[in-house]
């Protein structure tokens, strides 16, 4: 048994042998044992970005740690299924690094799992593109991922590109960025499992973190990709601040019919990491799964599931 398999097995056995309360208390104790400066940094981060729950030791709030424990204890079998489906040991090590960080605040394994060779999403060993590519970017922000795609594969390596962005300011910047390129279609819309009216909350710290919600003040038109794009698509990227599951369901017909390459952010809560691969597998069991990690060494963000 190699060291990655061994570490995953040890983690699985350790968590499986404990109750939820014991797992939570161990995570809490591990948290309180790390340097105070890192505790402060994490708590400040979770105040700015509310995806994962509250963490404030001075006020006795440990919701984020409890949600970690709940995910690890109740879904270790799901993580084990995912581990066995991952197609390379880079991916398996990333999964071990994430779970070990959640459980033991293991910064070292996370640090050594970060992607340094290729740009975000576009691993050249996995993602092959050509002039017939129809790329759909969900959460295109100011066009940074589209620019990265063009820089990686070339401006002649697509047929059409569609971009969806909820924030008007970011949408206008993306429009300006690509105004001289043909066949790039940008839409100031949200994406969901059906056509509907949704709302979104503005982030106080970063427009890239604006969240679509089902009730609020700011209305936004939402569409399903199945209903909004009627032609075949070859690649779909998602980074939509926790609304990925709904959007994925709205791509079901494209996934079942055309089997596009999928590049999906799976870090906006403690569930998407196991739940989204399961959803894709239920839609089309022929997909193969990889993980790539583009975040930092303290807390695992910018986790991308690649399904091909």
N, C-alpha and C positions, 0 to 999 in steps of 0.2 A: 504494500500500500504506500503510495507516494505521500509526501508531506501535506499536499493540499487536501487529498482525500482523507488523510488521517485527522487533520485539523477540523474538517467539516464533521466527521464522524464523532469526534470527541465533543464538539460543541452540541451536536444533536443529542448525544447521550446525556450530557450534563443537564441540558434544559429539560429533557424528557423525564428525568428522574426527580424533578422538583415540581411543587405546586406553583400556580400563578403568583400567589403571594410571596413565595420564596424567591422566585425569579425576579419579581419587582423589588424586593428588599435587597437582593444582591446587586441589581443594577443601581439602585439608589446609593448603596454603600460604595460601589465602585465610582459613582459620580462624585460623591463627597470626598473621595480620596485623591482625585486629580487636582492639579494646581488651581488655586483660587482664580488666577488670571484667566484660565481656560473656562472655568465655570462662569465667570463674568461675561466672557466673550460669547459663550453659548446662550446664556440667558438674554443678552442683548439681541442676539440674532433671532431668537424665537419671539421676542417682542415685536421685531420688525416684520417677520414673516410668520404668519399664524397657522400655516398648514398643519404642523405636527403637534400642536398642543402647547399649553403653558408650562413654563419652567421658571420658578422664582423661589430659591431656597430661603430667602429672608422672610417671605410670606407663606412658607410651607406649601408651595404649589409645585407638584411633581407630575402633573398630568402627562407631559411628554414622555417621561420615564415609564409611567404605567402603560401607556399605549405601545411602547417598545416591548415591554414584558408580555402584554396581551398578544401582540402579533407573533412573538417568538414562541410562546407557550402553546397558543391555540392553532398555529399554522406551521409548525415545524415539519409536519408531513408534506404540506404544500411546498415548502422550501426544499425539501428532499426530492420531491418530484421534479422541481425546476432544476435543481443541481444535476440530476441525472439526464435531463434533456439538453443541458448546455453543451455546445459542440466543441469547445476548446478549453484548455486549462487556464487561459487568461480569464475567461468568463467565470469559471468555477472559483478561481482565486478571488475575483471581485465579489462574488456572492459571499464567500467566507469572510472577506474583509468587512463587508457591510454588516453582516450579522454579528461578527465579533466586535465591531465598533459599537453596535447597539447594546450588546451584552456586557462587554468588558472595557469599553472605551479604549479599544485597541487602535492607536493612531499609526503604529508602524506598518501593519499590514495594509491599511488603507492608503498610506503614503506610497507604498511600493506597487500599488495597483493602478495608479493614475496613468492615463493615456498621455504619452509625450510624443508619439510618432506622427499622428495624423490629426487633422482638425476635427472639431466637434461634429459628430454624426458620421463623417465620411471616411471610414476605415477602408483604405484602398485594397486591403486583402479580402474584404468582404463585399463592398459595395461597388459593383461594376455599372457603368452608365454609358449610354451611346446617344446618337442624334435623334433617336425615337423616344427618348425619355419624356414622360408626362409626370412631372413632379408636383405634388400637392403639399404645401407648407402650411400647417395649421398652427397658428401662433407665430406669424412671420415677423412680428415686432417691427423694427425699422428696415428689415430686409437683410439682416446680418447672416442668416443661414443661407439665403439665396445667393448672397455675395460669396459666401464660403463655397457653395456648390460650384459656382461659375469659376472661382479661382482654382478649385481642385480639379475640375473636369474640363473646363474651357467653355467659352461662350457659344461654341458650335455643338455642344454636347447635350442638347435638349430640343424637343419639339415644342412643348408648352410648359409653362410654370404657372401654377395657381397659388396665390397667397391669401390667407385669411387673418385679419387682425382686428381686435375689438376696440383698441384705443385709437381715437381719431388722430391724435398728434403723431403717434408712431406710424400709422397708416399713411399719412401725408408725407412723412419723411421717406418711407419706402417707395411711394409713387415717384417722388422726385429722384430718388436714387436710380430707378430703372426706366426713366422716361424715354431714353434713347434706344432701349432694347426692345425687340419685337417679341410677341407671343408670351409676354409676362402679364398675367391678369390678376390684379389685386382687388380684394373686396373687404370693405369695412363691416365685417359680419362675424358673429360667433359661430361655433360649430357644436352640434348636439346630435342626439339620436333621431330627431325629427325637426321639421320646420316649425318654429315657434318664436314667441317673444320672450326674451330673457332679460336679465339685468346684470350689471357688473359693478364691483366695488373697486374704487381707486386705491392703489397702494400709496401710502404716505412717503415711501422711501424710493420706489423705483417703478416706472411705468411698465416694465417687463413683468411685474408681479401683480398686475391688475387681474382680478378674479371674476369669472362669470358665475352668477348665482341665480337662484330661481325666484328670488324676491328682493327688491331693492328700489332705488330711486332712478338710476340711469338705465333707460331701456336700450336694448340692442337686438337687432334681428338675428336670429339663429337659424342655421340651415343644417340639414344632413348632407354629407358629401354624396351619398347615393342619389339624392334628389337634385342636388345642385350641379353635379358634374356627370353628364350622361355618356361621355366618351370613356374609353378605357384609360386607366391610370396605371403607372408602373412603379411609383414610389410615393409613400405618404410619411411625412414627418409630423410629430405632435409634440408641442411643449405649451400646454394651455392651462397651467397652474391648477391642476387637480381635476380638470374636466375631461381627462383623457378617456375614461371609461365610457362616458356618454358619447363622445365623438367617435370612438372606436365602433360602438354599436351602429352609429350612423354611416359607417363605411362597410358594413357587413356584405352587401351585395358585390361591391368591388373586390373585397377580399376573397369571397367564395368564387367569383367568376374569373378575376384577372390575376390573383395572387401577387399583388404589388409588394415590393420591398417595404418593410415597416421599420421606422426609426422613432421610437416612442420613449418619452421621458417617463420614468417610473419611480420618482422620488418625492412627489408632493404630499405623500402621507405614508403610513406604515402598512398599507395594503396593496398598492399597485404593483409592487415588486413581484408578488406571487399571483395576484389576481389577473393582471393584464395578459401575461403569457397563457394563463389558463383560458381566458376568453378567446384569444387567437387560436389556440389549439382546438377548441370546440368548434370554431368556425371552419378551420382547415387544418387537419392533423398532419399535413405534409410540410408545414413550416418547420424550419430549424432555427434555434435560438442562440443568441450571443448576448453578452453584456459588455459594455464599455463604460469606463468611469472617467469623467472630466472635471471632478470637483476638487475639494481640498482634503487635507489629512486629518481634520478635526471632526467634521460631521459630514456624512455622505449625501451630497447633493449632485446634480448633474449626472445622474445614472441613466444611461440609454440602453433600452432593450432593442436589439436588432433582430428582426424576424425575416427570414428569407425562404 
